[in-house]
């Protein structure tokens, strides 16, 4: 996430959705990286991020992408992945290494890591064109979920903002855990069924 956007309504939604999915402890990889060594504002930002979202930070500090994301794979707790734009399912490697998103080829190994068998991974996703119709937007979400499920991972989603195209996707190797989390969120939020996929 970009520190300049920190504190917007999406951050409040992240905190609430984590609580609705499970009351167990959450960790977060904010997908934030700054190339300057020890930037003066970095540490205070991460402290504020932890406090606002009620999470512990797991974050890679290496500019090498695989090492940057290794902290997410190593996390043995429920995990929020918080890129700026979300999950990119495009073909090829043209956008690999961009902190604005996580690619499907990076997301699946995080989900399938042995440390994460019985843990949820929640992904903030707003990588959708705002000019899409509601039907096209929903179809794009379903396509993303199917790509995840094709990798033998269970997943669900919540449409948080139809106008600004913000979606939250949760996934796990454990299908029962995903179903339980989805049901818990539906019951506790009382949101309409059309918002869930």
Secondary structure, 3 states (H helix, E strand, C coil): CCHHHCCCHHHHHHHHHHHHHCCCCEEEECCCCCCCCCCCCHHHHHHHHHHHHCCEECCCCCCCHHHHHHHHHHCCCEEEECCCCEEECCCCCCCCCCCCEEEHHHHHHHHHCHHHCCCCEEEEECCCCCCCCHHHHHHHHHHHHHHHHCCCCEEEEEEEECCCCEEEEEEECCHHHHHHHHHHHHHHHCCCHHHEC
